[in-house]
Amino acid sequence: MLKTLGILIGGVFVGAVSAEVVRKKYPDTMDKMRAKARQITSEAKESFKNGYQNATRAKLSTA
């Protein structure tokens, strides 16, 4: 278990360092990717809310 935890912490560290290197080398690309991720997340959240509302309305109308 300790070995697995070490691998996990090492992976997080390597990922963070890699992201920082890429961010410094290509700042515009990272900003575009971050904006796209925000857009996808907000659209997914909105879709979930709409689907949930439709499902609860349908459930209430059949009950």
DRENPA-3360 file (N, C-alpha, C; in nm, 2 decimals, always signed):
BEGIN
1 = MLKTLGIL = +0.08/-0.12/+0.00/+0.00/+0.00/+0.00/+0.09/+0.13/+0.00 ~ +0.20/+0.12/+0.07/+0.29/+0.24/+0.08/+0.35/+0.26/-0.06 ~ +0.38/+0.15/-0.13/+0.44/+0.16/-0.26/+0.34/+0.23/-0.36 ~ +0.21/+0.19/-0.35/+0.11/+0.24/-0.44/+0.09/+0.39/-0.41 ~ +0.09/+0.43/-0.28/+0.08/+0.57/-0.24/+0.19/+0.65/-0.29 ~ +0.31/+0.60/-0.29/+0.43/+0.66/-0.34/+0.42/+0.68/-0.49 ~ +0.37/+0.58/-0.56/+0.35/+0.60/-0.71/+0.25/+0.70/-0.74 ~ +0.14/+0.70/-0.66/+0.04/+0.80/-0.68/+0.09/+0.95/-0.66;
9 = IGGVFVGA = +0.16/+0.97/-0.55/+0.22/+1.10/-0.52/+0.32/+1.14/-0.63 ~ +0.40/+1.04/-0.67/+0.50/+1.07/-0.78/+0.43/+1.11/-0.91 ~ +0.32/+1.04/-0.94/+0.25/+1.07/-1.06/+0.19/+1.21/-1.06 ~ +0.13/+1.24/-0.95/+0.07/+1.38/-0.93/+0.18/+1.48/-0.95 ~ +0.30/+1.46/-0.89/+0.41/+1.56/-0.89/+0.46/+1.57/-1.04 ~ +0.48/+1.46/-1.11/+0.53/+1.46/-1.24/+0.42/+1.53/-1.33 ~ +0.29/+1.50/-1.31/+0.19/+1.56/-1.39/+0.18/+1.71/-1.37 ~ +0.20/+1.76/-1.24/+0.20/+1.90/-1.21/+0.32/+1.97/-1.27;
17 = VSAEVVRK = +0.43/+1.91/-1.27/+0.55/+1.97/-1.33/+0.54/+1.98/-1.48 ~ +0.49/+1.87/-1.54/+0.47/+1.87/-1.68/+0.37/+1.98/-1.73 ~ +0.26/+1.99/-1.65/+0.16/+2.09/-1.68/+0.22/+2.23/-1.67 ~ +0.30/+2.25/-1.57/+0.36/+2.39/-1.56/+0.46/+2.42/-1.67 ~ +0.54/+2.32/-1.71/+0.63/+2.34/-1.82/+0.56/+2.37/-1.95 ~ +0.45/+2.30/-1.98/+0.37/+2.32/-2.10/+0.30/+2.46/-2.09 ~ +0.25/+2.50/-1.97/+0.19/+2.63/-1.95/+0.29/+2.74/-1.98 ~ +0.41/+2.73/-1.93/+0.51/+2.83/-1.96/+0.55/+2.84/-2.10;
25 = KYPDTMDK = +0.56/+2.73/-2.17/+0.60/+2.72/-2.31/+0.49/+2.77/-2.40 ~ +0.37/+2.72/-2.37/+0.26/+2.75/-2.46/+0.14/+2.81/-2.38 ~ +0.15/+2.94/-2.34/+0.05/+2.99/-2.25/-0.09/+3.01/-2.32 ~ -0.09/+3.05/-2.45/-0.21/+3.07/-2.52/-0.29/+2.93/-2.54 ~ -0.22/+2.83/-2.56/-0.28/+2.70/-2.58/-0.34/+2.65/-2.45 ~ -0.27/+2.67/-2.34/-0.33/+2.63/-2.21/-0.46/+2.71/-2.18 ~ -0.45/+2.84/-2.21/-0.57/+2.92/-2.18/-0.69/+2.87/-2.27 ~ -0.66/+2.84/-2.39/-0.77/+2.79/-2.48/-0.83/+2.66/-2.43;
33 = MRAKARQI = -0.73/+2.57/-2.39/-0.78/+2.44/-2.33/-0.86/+2.46/-2.21 ~ -0.82/+2.55/-2.12/-0.89/+2.57/-1.99/-1.03/+2.63/-2.02 ~ -1.04/+2.72/-2.12/-1.17/+2.78/-2.16/-1.26/+2.67/-2.22 ~ -1.20/+2.59/-2.30/-1.28/+2.48/-2.36/-1.33/+2.38/-2.25 ~ -1.25/+2.35/-2.16/-1.29/+2.26/-2.05/-1.40/+2.32/-1.97 ~ -1.39/+2.45/-1.94/-1.50/+2.52/-1.87/-1.63/+2.52/-1.94 ~ -1.62/+2.54/-2.07/-1.74/+2.54/-2.16/-1.80/+2.40/-2.16 ~ -1.72/+2.30/-2.17/-1.78/+2.16/-2.17/-1.84/+2.13/-2.04;
41 = TSEAKESF = -1.77/+2.17/-1.93/-1.83/+2.14/-1.80/-1.96/+2.21/-1.77 ~ -1.97/+2.34/-1.81/-2.09/+2.41/-1.79/-2.21/+2.36/-1.88 ~ -2.17/+2.31/-2.00/-2.28/+2.25/-2.09/-2.32/+2.12/-2.03 ~ -2.23/+2.04/-1.98/-2.27/+1.91/-1.92/-2.36/+1.93/-1.80 ~ -2.32/+2.03/-1.72/-2.40/+2.07/-1.60/-2.54/+2.11/-1.64 ~ -2.55/+2.19/-1.74/-2.68/+2.24/-1.78/-2.77/+2.13/-1.84 ~ -2.70/+2.04/-1.92/-2.77/+1.92/-1.97/-2.82/+1.83/-1.86 ~ -2.74/+1.81/-1.76/-2.78/+1.73/-1.65/-2.91/+1.79/-1.58;
49 = KNGYQNAT = -2.90/+1.92/-1.55/-3.01/+1.99/-1.49/-3.14/+1.98/-1.57 ~ -3.13/+2.00/-1.70/-3.25/+1.99/-1.79/-3.30/+1.84/-1.79 ~ -3.21/+1.75/-1.80/-3.26/+1.61/-1.80/-3.32/+1.57/-1.66 ~ -3.27/+1.62/-1.55/-3.32/+1.59/-1.42/-3.46/+1.65/-1.41 ~ -3.47/+1.77/-1.45/-3.60/+1.84/-1.45/-3.71/+1.77/-1.53 ~ -3.67/+1.73/-1.65/-3.76/+1.65/-1.74/-3.80/+1.52/-1.68 ~ -3.71/+1.45/-1.61/-3.73/+1.32/-1.55/-3.83/+1.34/-1.43 ~ -3.80/+1.44/-1.35/-3.89/+1.46/-1.24/-4.03/+1.50/-1.28;
57 = RAKLSTA = -4.04/+1.58/-1.38/-4.17/+1.62/-1.43/-4.25/+1.50/-1.48 ~ -4.18/+1.42/-1.56/-4.24/+1.30/-1.61/-4.29/+1.21/-1.50 ~ -4.21/+1.19/-1.40/-4.24/+1.11/-1.28/-4.36/+1.16/-1.21 ~ -4.37/+1.29/-1.19/-4.48/+1.35/-1.12/-4.61/+1.34/-1.20 ~ -4.60/+1.36/-1.33/-4.72/+1.35/-1.41/-4.78/+1.21/-1.42 ~ -4.70/+1.11/-1.41/-4.75/+0.97/-1.42/-4.79/+0.92/-1.28 ~ -4.75/+0.99/-1.17/-4.79/+0.94/-1.04/-4.93/+0.97/-1.00;
% end
